[in-house]
Amino acid sequence: MRTGNRRQGRELALKIIYSFPDQSDDVEQVLAGFWRNFSFNTDILGDAVETSATSVAPEVRAFAEQLARGTHADIEQIDACIKRYSANWSIERMSRVDLALLRLGSFELLHHSDTPASAIINEAIEVGKRYGSKETPAFVNGILDKIAKTERC
């Protein structure tokens, strides 16, 4: 899968993870609602467009769903890991975007050993620049770097 497709998949996964209203919700219902309620341009950023009838490339959608399902399934371990390395920040105090990025990046670090940690962290930083605050990239980098160095198999 091309790098641009993986970025788009991660951005879509971030939006899905962000939209989880409650971690006990059925992830399949969340996914179905997400795809039903949004249509996307075929550009690399996947910006929502109300009038577009185009869809996301199948491999991008599959990657986004894999990340979202995996994050949802392992949320307790992921959150425990984030808590261990987020000194002075409880999960409840984190912005929803930062938390969604940390969950996504942590899932990849813990379960996608075939992807280099540096690539996962860099992608989280770049996506954070687009969707988070000006503090998001450094915050996400610091926590994911600690997770990569101590938890990665």
C-alpha positions as semicolon CSV with decimal commas, in nm:
position;residue;x (nm);y (nm);z (nm)
1;M;0,000;0,000;0,000
2;R;0,136;0,342;-0,092
3;T;0,244;0,578;0,185
4;G;-0,030;0,827;0,093
5;N;-0,290;0,552;0,127
6;R;-0,159;0,458;0,470
7;R;-0,174;0,823;0,581
8;Q;-0,529;0,852;0,453
9;G;-0,617;0,527;0,631
10;R;-0,471;0,659;0,955
11;E;-0,659;0,987;0,923
12;L;-0,984;0,800;0,867
13;A;-0,908;0,567;1,158
14;L;-0,846;0,873;1,376
15;K;-1,188;1,008;1,281
16;I;-1,350;0,673;1,358
17;I;-1,170;0,637;1,693
18;Y;-1,257;0,996;1,778
19;S;-1,620;0,917;1,706
20;F;-1,639;0,623;1,948
21;P;-1,904;0,761;2,186
22;D;-1,842;0,488;2,440
23;Q;-1,580;0,215;2,423
24;S;-1,846;-0,045;2,507
25;D;-2,035;0,037;2,187
26;D;-2,037;-0,218;1,907
27;V;-1,752;-0,122;1,678
28;E;-1,932;-0,260;1,374
29;Q;-2,224;-0,024;1,434
30;V;-1,984;0,267;1,475
31;L;-1,810;0,176;1,148
32;A;-2,138;0,136;0,961
33;G;-2,261;0,472;1,086
34;F;-1,932;0,639;1,001
35;W;-1,930;0,520;0,640
36;R;-2,302;0,581;0,597
37;N;-2,289;0,941;0,722
38;F;-1,982;1,065;0,539
39;S;-1,863;1,069;0,184
40;F;-1,507;1,148;0,096
41;N;-1,306;1,296;-0,185
42;T;-1,052;1,063;-0,332
43;D;-0,774;1,306;-0,243
44;I;-0,499;1,206;-0,004
45;L;-0,651;1,390;0,291
46;G;-0,994;1,231;0,276
47;D;-1,174;1,555;0,356
48;A;-1,547;1,516;0,405
49;V;-1,751;1,653;0,117
50;E;-2,128;1,653;0,139
51;T;-2,188;1,656;-0,236
52;S;-1,932;1,397;-0,335
53;A;-2,049;1,054;-0,442
54;T;-1,694;0,921;-0,457
55;S;-1,572;0,667;-0,207
56;V;-1,253;0,576;-0,031
57;A;-1,025;0,328;-0,206
58;P;-1,093;-0,027;-0,080
59;E;-0,739;-0,075;0,057
60;V;-0,758;0,257;0,245
61;R;-1,094;0,167;0,395
62;A;-0,969;-0,179;0,493
63;F;-0,661;-0,031;0,663
64;A;-0,869;0,231;0,848
65;E;-1,113;-0,035;0,968
66;Q;-0,832;-0,267;1,074
67;L;-0,681;0,011;1,285
68;A;-1,015;0,116;1,433
69;R;-1,126;-0,240;1,514
70;G;-0,791;-0,326;1,667
71;T;-0,781;-0,011;1,876
72;H;-1,135;-0,071;1,999
73;A;-1,067;-0,437;2,083
74;D;-0,753;-0,358;2,282
75;I;-0,861;-0,029;2,438
76;E;-0,800;-0,135;2,799
77;Q;-0,436;-0,236;2,738
78;I;-0,381;0,071;2,521
79;D;-0,522;0,310;2,781
80;A;-0,318;0,144;3,058
81;C;-0,007;0,190;2,846
82;I;-0,087;0,555;2,777
83;K;-0,148;0,615;3,150
84;R;0,193;0,464;3,237
85;Y;0,379;0,711;3,015
86;S;0,172;1,028;3,035
87;A;0,323;1,187;3,344
88;N;0,097;1,451;3,499
89;W;-0,177;1,391;3,241
90;S;-0,475;1,172;3,313
91;I;-0,666;1,038;3,016
92;E;-0,966;1,243;3,126
93;R;-0,761;1,567;3,093
94;M;-0,638;1,493;2,740
95;S;-0,811;1,645;2,442
96;R;-1,020;1,394;2,247
97;V;-0,801;1,438;1,939
98;D;-0,479;1,380;2,135
99;L;-0,627;1,076;2,306
100;A;-0,753;0,931;1,977
101;L;-0,407;0,985;1,822
102;L;-0,235;0,824;2,120
103;R;-0,472;0,527;2,107
104;L;-0,416;0,482;1,735
105;G;-0,037;0,517;1,760
106;S;-0,018;0,291;2,064
107;F;-0,221;0,022;1,890
108;E;0,015;0,029;1,594
109;L;0,324;0,025;1,814
110;L;0,194;-0,267;2,019
111;H;0,048;-0,476;1,737
112;H;0,213;-0,380;1,406
113;S;0,574;-0,479;1,462
114;D;0,623;-0,492;1,085
115;T;0,588;-0,112;1,068
116;P;0,893;0,080;1,200
117;A;0,824;0,267;1,524
118;S;0,970;0,582;1,371
119;A;0,716;0,567;1,086
120;I;0,424;0,519;1,327
121;I;0,537;0,808;1,547
122;N;0,606;1,036;1,251
123;E;0,263;0,965;1,105
124;A;0,098;1,042;1,440
125;I;0,289;1,371;1,457
126;E;0,190;1,469;1,103
127;V;-0,175;1,378;1,155
128;G;-0,162;1,564;1,487
129;K;-0,041;1,878;1,309
130;R;-0,350;1,863;1,091
131;Y;-0,615;1,780;1,351
132;G;-0,473;1,874;1,690
133;S;-0,356;2,186;1,867
134;K;-0,010;2,339;1,835
135;E;0,096;2,132;2,139
136;T;-0,033;1,803;1,997
137;P;0,276;1,697;1,795
138;A;0,519;1,729;2,087
139;F;0,275;1,573;2,335
140;V;0,200;1,275;2,113
141;N;0,567;1,233;2,018
142;G;0,678;1,222;2,381
143;I;0,432;0,956;2,490
144;L;0,455;0,737;2,179
145;D;0,836;0,751;2,191
146;K;0,831;0,619;2,549
147;I;0,589;0,343;2,452
148;A;0,805;0,247;2,153
149;K;1,121;0,228;2,363
150;T;0,973;0,026;2,649
151;E;0,670;-0,169;2,529
152;R;0,740;-0,262;2,170
153;C;0,798;-0,631;2,106
